[in-house]
Amino acid sequence: MNPSEINMSLFNRLRFVLVETSRAGNIGSVARAMKTMGFSELVLVAPRCDNPLTDPEAVAFASGAGDVLANARIVDSIGEALAGCNFAAAVSARLREFSPPVCSPRSLAGQVAGQEDLKPALILGNERFGLPNQIVEQCNVLINIPANPAYSSLNLAQAAQVLAYECRMAAQGEGQTRSGVGFQGVAASREQVEGMYAHLEEALVAIGFLDADNPKKLMPRLKRLFARTQLETEEVNILRGIARQMLRQRG
């Protein structure tokens, strides 16, 4: 395919986020995996290694992708890492009781490549314990890489390489096409959705539907439900309007 025919927008929109990475070499390897597929935006959340951007192991493992490594941002929280994103995909081999919808790397790649209003982030966890549930529950989808059931563990850079490859193929028009009905409006940002959840929870407590002292799993279930809808900004505004009216009636 002629480079001029490649849909370059996904290459500029996609962000890779590494959470609490322990080995500097793994960060360098992820930078290399990204660059080989044409991606460059890397964010590190509270890395557990010292000087991850200049560590000799990280630089050596980056092997030609030193620019991606050097330009990586280091932040303290997942909220900072996802600032500006409106679609978050958690990567995990472990399924969760209250996870968002599960999809394959190929399906995810086709979706984000085909929706130019999305600013997506792929989130990969620590080498030993992966991603905490509270981060997974905030995401729109959970990516599960289909692998040998008897030994399904990929290392961090391998997982990043699979994802980067599928996203490149989708950006070039060789991945799966987007399925279902697409957005009719602008995709809601993560900050908008989280604000809506807080507003809705306040309203549900006010009308007695949710016991604040014994919340059980209502909010995680609602988050999973809404994650399947891929909320638009206008839809978030509608839901907040409903919450506002509920609070007004109780007042």
C-alpha positions as CSV (number, residue, x, y, z in Angstrom):
1,M,0.0,0.0,0.0
2,N,1.3,3.5,-0.9
3,P,2.2,5.4,2.3
4,S,0.1,8.3,1.1
5,E,-3.0,6.0,1.1
6,I,-2.5,5.0,4.8
7,N,-5.0,6.5,7.2
8,M,-2.5,8.2,9.5
9,S,-5.0,9.5,12.0
10,L,-4.8,6.6,14.3
11,F,-1.0,6.8,14.4
12,N,-1.5,10.3,15.9
13,R,-4.4,9.5,18.2
14,L,-3.4,6.3,19.9
15,R,-1.7,6.4,23.3
16,F,0.0,3.6,25.1
17,V,-0.1,3.7,28.9
18,L,2.1,1.6,31.1
19,V,1.0,1.3,34.8
20,E,3.6,0.8,37.5
21,T,6.1,-1.0,35.3
22,S,8.9,-2.7,37.3
23,R,11.6,-3.3,34.7
24,A,13.2,-0.4,32.7
25,G,14.0,-2.8,30.0
26,N,10.4,-3.6,29.5
27,I,9.6,0.1,29.0
28,G,12.4,0.3,26.3
29,S,11.0,-2.8,24.6
30,V,7.5,-1.4,24.5
31,A,8.9,1.8,23.0
32,R,10.5,-0.3,20.3
33,A,7.3,-2.3,19.7
34,M,5.4,0.9,19.2
35,K,7.9,2.5,16.8
36,T,8.1,-0.5,14.6
37,M,4.3,-0.1,14.0
38,G,4.4,3.7,13.7
39,F,3.1,4.8,17.1
40,S,4.9,7.2,19.4
41,E,2.8,8.4,22.3
42,L,3.9,6.7,25.5
43,V,2.8,7.5,29.1
44,L,4.2,5.9,32.2
45,V,2.1,5.9,35.4
46,A,4.2,5.7,38.6
47,P,6.9,3.4,37.2
48,R,8.6,1.3,39.9
49,C,12.1,1.6,38.4
50,D,14.4,4.6,38.7
51,N,15.1,6.9,35.8
52,P,13.1,4.7,33.3
53,L,13.8,7.1,30.4
54,T,17.5,7.1,30.7
55,D,18.2,3.7,32.4
56,P,20.9,1.9,30.3
57,E,18.7,-1.2,30.0
58,A,15.7,0.8,28.8
59,V,17.9,2.6,26.2
60,A,19.4,-0.7,25.0
61,F,16.1,-2.5,24.7
62,A,14.6,0.5,22.9
63,S,17.1,-0.2,20.2
64,G,16.5,2.5,17.6
65,A,13.3,3.8,19.3
66,G,15.2,6.1,21.6
67,D,13.0,9.0,20.5
68,V,9.8,7.3,21.7
69,L,11.5,6.5,25.0
70,A,12.9,10.0,25.5
71,N,9.6,11.7,24.7
72,A,7.6,9.4,27.1
73,R,5.7,11.3,29.8
74,I,5.8,10.2,33.4
75,V,2.7,10.9,35.6
76,D,1.5,10.0,39.0
77,S,-2.0,8.7,38.3
78,I,-4.1,7.0,35.7
79,G,-6.3,10.1,35.6
80,E,-3.3,12.2,34.4
81,A,-2.3,9.5,32.0
82,L,-5.8,9.5,30.4
83,A,-6.3,13.3,30.2
84,G,-7.6,14.1,26.8
85,C,-8.6,10.6,26.0
86,N,-12.3,9.6,25.5
87,F,-11.8,5.8,25.1
88,A,-9.7,3.5,27.3
89,A,-8.9,-0.1,26.8
90,A,-7.5,-2.2,29.6
91,V,-5.2,-5.1,28.6
92,S,-5.4,-8.2,30.7
93,A,-5.2,-12.0,30.5
94,R,-7.4,-12.2,33.6
95,L,-11.1,-11.7,33.2
96,R,-12.9,-9.8,36.0
97,E,-16.4,-10.1,37.5
98,F,-17.2,-6.5,36.8
99,S,-15.1,-5.8,33.8
100,P,-16.3,-3.8,30.8
101,P,-17.1,-5.7,27.6
102,V,-14.3,-8.0,26.5
103,C,-12.9,-7.8,22.9
104,S,-10.0,-9.1,20.9
105,P,-7.1,-6.9,19.8
106,R,-8.3,-7.1,16.2
107,S,-11.9,-6.1,17.0
108,L,-10.6,-3.2,19.2
109,A,-8.2,-2.0,16.4
110,G,-11.0,-1.9,13.8
111,Q,-13.2,0.1,16.2
112,V,-10.7,2.8,17.1
113,A,-9.3,3.1,13.5
114,G,-12.8,3.6,12.2
115,Q,-13.9,6.3,14.6
116,E,-11.9,9.5,14.1
117,D,-13.6,11.2,17.0
118,L,-11.9,8.7,19.4
119,K,-8.7,9.5,21.3
120,P,-8.0,6.0,22.5
121,A,-5.6,4.7,25.2
122,L,-4.3,1.2,25.6
123,I,-3.5,0.5,29.2
124,L,-1.0,-2.3,30.3
125,G,-0.3,-3.1,33.9
126,N,2.6,-4.2,36.0
127,E,4.5,-7.3,34.9
128,R,3.6,-9.3,38.0
129,F,0.2,-8.3,39.1
130,G,-1.3,-6.6,36.0
131,L,-4.0,-3.9,36.3
132,P,-6.0,-3.2,39.5
133,N,-9.7,-3.7,39.3
134,Q,-10.4,0.0,39.9
135,I,-8.6,0.9,36.7
136,V,-10.2,-1.9,34.7
137,E,-13.7,-0.8,35.8
138,Q,-13.1,2.7,34.5
139,C,-12.3,1.5,31.0
140,N,-14.6,1.1,28.0
141,V,-13.4,-2.4,27.0
142,L,-11.1,-5.1,28.3
143,I,-8.7,-6.5,25.7
144,N,-8.0,-10.2,26.1
145,I,-5.4,-11.6,23.7
146,P,-6.4,-15.1,22.5
147,A,-3.5,-17.4,23.4
148,N,-2.7,-20.9,24.3
149,P,-5.1,-21.7,27.3
150,A,-2.4,-23.9,28.8
151,Y,0.1,-21.0,28.8
152,S,-1.5,-17.6,28.0
153,S,1.0,-15.3,29.6
154,L,2.6,-12.8,27.3
155,N,5.3,-10.4,28.6
156,L,4.6,-6.7,28.5
157,A,6.4,-5.9,25.2
158,Q,4.9,-8.9,23.5
159,A,1.4,-7.8,24.4
160,A,2.2,-4.2,23.3
161,Q,3.5,-5.6,20.0
162,V,0.4,-7.6,19.3
163,L,-1.8,-4.5,19.9
164,A,0.4,-2.2,17.9
165,Y,0.4,-4.6,15.0
166,E,-3.4,-5.0,14.9
167,C,-3.8,-1.2,15.2
168,R,-1.4,-0.6,12.3
169,M,-3.3,-3.1,10.1
170,A,-6.6,-1.5,10.9
171,A,-5.2,2.0,10.2
172,Q,-4.1,0.7,6.8
173,G,-7.6,-0.6,6.1
174,E,-6.6,-4.2,6.5
175,G,-8.2,-4.8,9.9
176,Q,-11.8,-5.5,10.7
177,T,-14.3,-2.9,9.9
178,R,-16.2,-1.1,12.6
179,S,-19.3,-3.0,13.7
180,G,-22.6,-1.9,14.8
181,V,-24.1,1.6,14.8
182,G,-21.4,4.3,15.0
183,F,-21.4,7.5,17.0
184,Q,-23.8,10.1,15.9
185,G,-22.2,12.7,18.0
186,V,-19.0,13.4,19.8
187,A,-17.6,10.6,22.1
188,A,-17.7,11.6,25.7
189,S,-14.4,12.2,27.4
190,R,-13.3,10.1,30.4
191,E,-13.6,13.1,32.6
192,Q,-17.2,13.7,31.5
193,V,-18.2,10.0,32.0
194,E,-16.6,9.9,35.5
195,G,-18.4,13.2,36.4
196,M,-21.7,11.6,35.3
197,Y,-21.0,8.5,37.4
198,A,-20.4,10.7,40.5
199,H,-23.6,12.7,39.8
200,L,-25.7,9.6,39.2
201,E,-24.4,8.0,42.4
202,E,-25.3,11.1,44.4
203,A,-28.8,11.1,43.0
204,L,-29.3,7.4,43.6
205,V,-28.3,7.9,47.2
206,A,-30.6,10.8,47.6
207,I,-33.7,8.8,46.4
208,G,-32.8,5.8,48.6
209,F,-32.0,3.5,45.7
210,L,-28.4,3.2,46.7
211,D,-27.3,2.8,50.3
212,A,-24.1,4.8,50.7
213,D,-23.1,2.7,53.7
214,N,-23.7,-0.6,52.0
215,P,-23.3,0.1,48.2
216,K,-22.4,-3.5,47.3
217,K,-21.8,-3.7,43.6
218,L,-24.4,-1.4,42.1
219,M,-22.1,1.2,40.7
220,P,-19.6,-1.3,39.2
221,R,-22.6,-2.9,37.5
222,L,-23.9,0.4,36.2
223,K,-20.4,1.3,34.9
224,R,-20.2,-2.0,33.1
225,L,-23.6,-1.3,31.6
226,F,-22.7,2.2,30.3
227,A,-19.3,1.0,29.1
228,R,-21.1,-1.1,26.5
229,T,-22.9,1.9,25.1
230,Q,-19.9,4.1,24.3
231,L,-21.5,7.2,25.6
232,E,-21.6,10.4,23.6
233,T,-21.3,13.9,25.2
234,E,-25.0,14.6,24.6
235,E,-26.0,11.3,26.2
236,V,-23.8,12.1,29.3
237,N,-25.6,15.5,29.5
238,I,-29.0,13.8,29.4
239,L,-28.0,11.4,32.2
240,R,-26.7,14.2,34.3
241,G,-29.9,16.1,33.6
242,I,-31.9,13.1,35.0
243,A,-29.6,13.0,38.0
244,R,-30.1,16.8,38.5
245,Q,-33.9,16.4,38.4
246,M,-33.8,13.5,40.9
247,L,-31.8,15.7,43.3
248,R,-34.1,18.7,42.8
249,Q,-37.2,16.6,43.6
250,R,-35.6,15.3,46.8
251,G,-34.6,18.8,47.7
